């Protein structure tokens, strides 16, 4: 009996020891810093100089009188033919509501005519059924949300789909119903157009051009005629003076497809060369890069005057005037890594004369199979969120490559350490 009691106590002790060891290992692992990694990838960084300038275009201001309310017939950046109506002037505010009803009726008639013309074509019946169901669901969702802004368009779309479906299934009455509906809509449109013509005055385009509803006052001073003799002082004064808009203007026409950007850059070592093309990075009212040709460069008083020209993006830039842009002069190609991934190793280097100096080596740790591997790099560009780097030895078979998994957070790391 005594031997059995001792054996039981030993077994219990071994079991408790095993549980304690397990809990200890578990807790130790819980305190370990988890491995956090990400992938490096190829990246291009644009480098350039900031410039402030003004867009210069050949423009004709459209003046109007005879109405206190202006309704632009053309959209911003839309082309206008000579003699075409670009705006309507009203004395009666209710005429604007009539004009809006005319727009809606035109859109409805276009959609119904499309349904009529496409109804006789071969159409997949199952696809039409799905479209009808989708239109019904969309209409139900708008109603449930109380969103009435697109309710009319959704109802018209559903009606169009139903007519097309009737065509597909051979409903001969559908064509007559659709034709009658178009005729009714056209009659309403004719009546509204007649009533509107009695209370409005049309403003027509004297010449062909690109329409803009914005008149800022620069149209009279920022003209292409000033570019040939423009100096740094003159452009500085032009940018500093306030522009006075014409109160009677209802819009303008840009009558030349070539537009210009005259800009000032700080310093005279920008490296800009006349005749070359550069990307100008806009932000704010227009976001994106535009390729422009540098027509002229002038260096004066520690500043650079640059005049660029362009024959594209005119319709997208009609609202722009004074702008701050980046003139892209070069582009860096490298591998982008987060700031946390870059490591600095300081080494003492002994020169031939026996003197020593401290040298910093930069690199990242990558995960290769289950181990950490040191990859030395050169830093090409520094940003608030990332570094643009390249391998020190670009011929090495173990160099950093795009797509490599880099380690971000582990402080107790060394080359060859098993991390997984």
C-alpha positions in Angstrom: 0.0 0.0 0.0 2.9 2.3 0.9 4.6 1.7 -2.5 1.4 2.5 -4.4 1.0 5.8 -2.5 4.6 6.9 -3.4 4.1 6.0 -7.1 0.9 8.0 -7.2 2.6 11.1 -5.7 5.5 10.8 -8.2 3.0 10.6 -11.1 1.1 13.6 -9.8 4.4 15.6 -9.4 5.5 14.7 -13.0 2.1 15.7 -14.3 2.2 19.1 -12.5 5.7 19.7 -13.7 4.6 19.1 -17.3 1.7 21.4 -17.0 4.0 24.1 -15.5 6.5 23.7 -18.3 3.7 24.0 -20.9 2.3 27.1 -19.3 5.7 28.6 -19.1 6.4 28.1 -22.8 3.0 29.3 -23.7 3.4 32.5 -21.7 6.9 33.0 -23.0 5.6 32.8 -26.6 2.9 35.2 -25.7 5.4 37.8 -24.7 7.4 37.4 -28.0 7.0 40.2 -30.5 4.9 38.9 -33.5 6.6 39.0 -36.8 5.2 41.7 -39.1 6.2 41.8 -42.7 5.2 43.4 -46.0 6.2 43.2 -49.6 8.6 45.6 -51.4 7.7 46.7 -54.9 9.0 48.7 -57.8 8.2 52.3 -57.7 8.8 55.5 -59.7 9.2 58.8 -57.9 8.8 62.1 -59.8 11.2 64.8 -58.9 10.9 68.5 -59.9 10.5 72.1 -58.9 7.5 73.9 -57.6 6.2 76.7 -59.9 3.5 79.3 -59.6 2.0 80.6 -62.8 -1.0 81.6 -64.8 -2.9 79.9 -67.7 -3.0 82.0 -70.8 -5.5 81.5 -73.6 -7.0 83.3 -76.5 -10.5 84.1 -75.2 -13.6 86.0 -76.2 -15.9 87.2 -73.4 -19.6 86.9 -74.1 -21.6 89.8 -72.7 -25.4 89.7 -72.3 -28.2 92.0 -71.3 -31.9 91.8 -71.2 -32.3 89.3 -68.4 -31.4 88.9 -64.8 -31.1 85.1 -64.8 -28.6 83.2 -67.0 -29.0 79.6 -68.1 -26.0 78.0 -69.8 -27.1 75.8 -72.7 -23.7 74.3 -73.2 -21.7 72.4 -70.6 -18.3 73.6 -69.3 -15.6 72.7 -71.9 -18.1 71.9 -74.6 -17.4 72.9 -78.2 -19.6 75.7 -79.7 -20.1 76.4 -83.4 -20.3 80.0 -84.7 -23.9 81.2 -84.3 -24.8 78.5 -81.9 -26.8 79.4 -78.8 -24.6 79.1 -75.7 -26.8 80.8 -73.0 -30.3 82.0 -72.4 -31.3 85.1 -70.5 -34.5 85.3 -68.5 -36.3 88.0 -66.5 -38.8 85.6 -65.0 -37.2 83.1 -62.4 -39.9 80.6 -63.3 -38.4 80.3 -66.8 -35.5 78.4 -65.2 -38.0 75.7 -64.0 -39.4 75.6 -67.5 -35.9 75.1 -68.9 -35.2 72.3 -66.5 -38.5 70.6 -67.6 -37.4 70.9 -71.2 -34.1 69.1 -70.4 -36.0 66.3 -68.6 -38.4 65.9 -71.6 -35.5 65.8 -74.1 -33.8 63.0 -72.0 -37.1 61.0 -71.8 -37.7 61.3 -75.5 -34.1 60.1 -76.3 -34.6 57.1 -74.1 -38.0 56.2 -75.5 -36.7 56.5 -79.0 -33.9 54.2 -78.1 -36.3 51.7 -76.7 -38.4 51.9 -79.9 -35.4 51.5 -82.2 -33.9 48.7 -80.3 -37.1 46.8 -79.7 -37.1 45.1 -83.1 -33.6 43.9 -82.7 -32.8 40.4 -81.4 -32.6 40.6 -77.6 -31.8 37.9 -75.0 -35.2 37.5 -73.2 -33.6 36.2 -70.0 -31.2 39.1 -69.9 -34.1 41.5 -70.3 -36.0 39.8 -67.4 -32.9 40.3 -65.2 -32.7 44.0 -66.2 -36.4 44.6 -65.4 -35.9 42.9 -62.0 -32.8 45.0 -61.3 -34.7 48.2 -62.3 -37.6 47.3 -59.9 -35.2 46.6 -57.1 -33.4 49.9 -57.7 -36.7 51.8 -57.7 -37.9 50.0 -54.5 -34.6 50.9 -52.8 -34.8 54.6 -53.7 -38.4 54.8 -52.5 -37.6 53.0 -49.2 -34.6 55.4 -48.6 -36.7 58.5 -49.4 -34.2 59.4 -52.1 -36.3 61.1 -54.8 -33.4 62.7 -56.7 -33.1 59.8 -59.2 -36.6 58.5 -58.9 -37.9 59.9 -62.2 -34.9 58.5 -64.1 -35.3 55.1 -62.5 -39.0 55.0 -63.3 -38.3 55.9 -66.9 -35.6 53.3 -67.2 -38.0 50.6 -65.8 -40.6 51.6 -68.3 -38.1 51.4 -71.2 -37.1 47.9 -70.1 -40.7 46.8 -69.9 -41.4 48.0 -73.4 -38.3 46.2 -74.8 -39.4 43.1 -73.0 -42.9 43.3 -74.6 -41.2 43.5 -78.0 -39.2 40.4 -77.2 -42.2 38.4 -76.2 -44.2 39.6 -79.3 -46.6 42.1 -77.8 -47.7 44.0 -80.9 -49.5 46.7 -78.8 -46.2 47.8 -77.2 -45.0 49.6 -80.4 -48.2 51.6 -80.6 -48.1 52.5 -76.9 -44.5 53.5 -77.1 -45.1 55.6 -80.2 -48.0 57.4 -78.6 -46.0 58.1 -75.5 -43.2 59.7 -77.6 -45.8 61.8 -79.4 -47.3 63.0 -76.1 -43.8 63.9 -74.8 -42.9 65.7 -78.0 -46.1 67.8 -77.8 -45.3 68.8 -74.2 -41.8 69.7 -75.3 -43.0 71.8 -78.2 -45.4 73.7 -75.9 -42.7 74.4 -73.3 -40.2 75.5 -75.9 -42.7 77.9 -77.4 -43.5 79.5 -74.0 -39.8 79.7 -73.1 -39.0 81.5 -76.3 -41.4 84.3 -75.4 -39.6 85.2 -72.1 -35.9 84.5 -73.0 -33.2 86.0 -75.1 -30.5 83.9 -76.7 -26.8 84.6 -76.5 -25.0 83.1 -79.5 -21.3 82.4 -80.2 -19.8 85.0 -82.5 -17.0 82.5 -83.5 -16.3 78.8 -82.9 -14.6 77.8 -79.7 -14.7 75.9 -76.4 -17.3 77.3 -74.0 -16.7 78.2 -70.4 -19.3 79.7 -68.0 -16.5 81.2 -65.8 -15.3 84.7 -66.5 -12.5 85.9 -64.0 -11.3 89.1 -65.6 -7.9 87.7 -66.7 -9.3 87.3 -70.2 -8.4 90.9 -71.0 -4.8 90.8 -69.7 -3.6 87.2 -69.8 -3.4 86.9 -73.6 -0.9 85.1 -75.8 0.2 88.5 -77.1 2.2 89.2 -73.9 4.3 86.1 -74.0 7.1 87.0 -76.3 8.4 89.9 -74.2 7.2 88.7 -70.8 9.8 89.2 -68.0 10.1 87.8 -64.5 9.1 91.2 -63.1 6.1 91.6 -65.4 4.9 88.1 -64.5 5.3 88.7 -60.8 3.3 91.9 -61.1 0.7 90.1 -63.2 0.3 87.4 -60.5 0.0 89.9 -57.8 -2.6 92.1 -59.3 -6.3 91.3 -58.6 -8.5 90.3 -61.5 -11.8 92.2 -62.0 -14.6 90.1 -63.5 -17.1 91.7 -66.0 -20.5 91.8 -64.3 -22.3 91.7 -67.7 -20.4 88.6 -68.9 -22.4 85.4 -69.3 -19.4 83.2 -70.3 -16.5 83.1 -72.7 -15.2 81.2 -75.7 -11.6 79.9 -75.9 -10.9 80.3 -79.6 -7.5 78.7 -80.0 -6.7 75.1 -79.2 -3.2 76.0 -78.0 -3.0 77.3 -74.4 0.0 78.4 -72.3 1.2 78.3 -68.8 3.7 81.1 -67.8 5.3 80.2 -64.5 8.0 81.4 -62.0 10.4 79.0 -60.4 12.8 79.9 -57.6 16.5 79.6 -58.5 18.3 79.5 -61.8 19.6 76.0 -61.8 16.4 74.2 -62.6 18.0 72.5 -65.7 15.0 73.3 -67.9 15.7 73.4 -71.6 13.6 75.1 -74.2 12.2 72.8 -76.8 11.8 69.8 -74.5 8.5 68.6 -73.1 7.9 68.2 -69.4 5.1 66.8 -67.2 3.4 69.4 -65.1 1.6 68.0 -62.0 -1.5 69.9 -61.1 -3.5 69.6 -57.9 -6.6 71.1 -56.5 -9.2 72.2 -59.2 -7.6 69.8 -61.6 -5.7 66.8 -60.4 -3.2 65.1 -62.7 -0.2 65.5 -65.0 -0.2 67.3 -68.3 2.6 67.0 -70.9 3.6 70.4 -72.0 6.3 71.8 -74.3 8.7 74.4 -72.9 8.7 77.3 -75.3 11.0 79.8 -73.6 13.2 80.1 -70.5 14.5 83.3 -69.0 16.8 83.7 -65.9 16.5 86.9 -64.0 17.1 88.1 -60.4 17.5 84.5 -59.0 14.3 83.3 -60.6 13.4 81.3 -63.7 10.6 82.3 -66.1 9.2 79.3 -68.0 6.6 79.5 -70.7 4.9 76.1 -71.5 2.4 75.3 -74.3 -0.1 72.5 -74.8 -2.7 71.5 -77.4 -4.5 68.9 -75.3 -6.6 68.9 -72.1 -8.2 72.2 -73.0 -11.8 71.2 -72.1 -10.5 69.9 -68.7 -8.7 73.1 -67.7 -11.2 75.9 -68.7 -11.8 76.7 -65.0 -8.1 77.0 -64.1 -6.2 80.3 -64.0 -3.5 81.0 -61.3 -2.1 77.6 -60.3 0.8 76.1 -58.3 2.3 73.1 -60.0 5.3 70.7 -59.9 7.4 70.8 -63.0 8.8 67.2 -63.3 12.4 67.3 -64.4 13.5 63.7 -63.7 12.2 60.4 -62.4 13.8 57.9 -60.0 13.2 54.2 -60.4 13.7 51.9 -57.4 12.2 49.6 -54.8 9.8 51.1 -52.3 10.0 49.9 -48.7 8.3 51.3 -45.6 10.3 53.5 -43.2 10.1 50.8 -40.5 11.8 48.3 -42.7 15.1 50.2 -43.2 17.9 49.4 -40.8 21.1 51.3 -40.1 24.3 49.6 -39.2 27.2 51.8 -38.0 30.7 50.4 -38.6 34.2 51.7 -37.8 36.5 51.9 -40.8 40.2 52.3 -40.5 42.0 54.3 -43.2 45.5 53.7 -44.5 46.9 56.4 -42.2 45.5 54.6 -39.2 42.6 57.0 -38.6 39.2 55.6 -38.0 35.7 56.9 -39.0 32.2 55.8 -38.6 30.3 54.6 -41.7 26.6 53.9 -41.9 25.4 51.0 -44.0 21.7 50.7 -44.9 19.7 47.6 -45.5 16.5 45.6 -44.9 15.9 42.1 -43.7 13.9 39.8 -45.9 12.3 36.5 -45.2 13.9 33.7 -47.3 12.2 30.4 -46.6 12.2 30.5 -42.8 15.2 32.7 -42.1 16.0 36.5 -42.0 18.5 37.6 -44.7 20.3 40.9 -44.7 20.0 43.0 -47.9 22.3 46.0 -48.2 20.8 49.0 -50.1 21.4 52.5 -51.2 18.7 55.1 -50.3 17.6 57.1 -53.4 14.7 59.1 -52.0 13.2 59.7 -48.6 9.5 60.3 -47.9 7.5 60.7 -44.8 6.1 57.2 -45.3 8.7 55.2 -47.3 12.2 55.0 -48.7 13.0 54.4 -52.3 16.1 52.2 -52.4 18.2 50.0 -54.8 20.5 47.1 -54.1 24.2 48.0 -53.5 25.2 45.2 -55.8 22.6 44.9 -58.5 24.4 41.8 -60.0 24.2 39.8 -56.9 21.9 36.7 -57.0 20.7 37.4 -53.4 20.0 41.2 -53.9 16.7 42.8 -52.9 14.1 42.4 -55.5 10.6 43.7 -56.1 8.1 41.4 -54.4 10.5 40.3 -51.6 9.0 40.0 -48.1 10.6 42.5 -45.8 10.6 42.5 -42.0 9.2 45.6 -40.3 9.2 45.3 -36.6 11.5 42.8 -35.1 14.3 44.5 -33.1 16.1 41.3 -32.1 17.0 40.3 -35.6 20.2 39.2 -37.3 21.2 37.6 -40.6 20.3 34.0 -40.6 17.9 34.1 -37.7 15.0 31.6 -37.9 11.9 33.7 -37.9 9.3 31.1 -38.8 
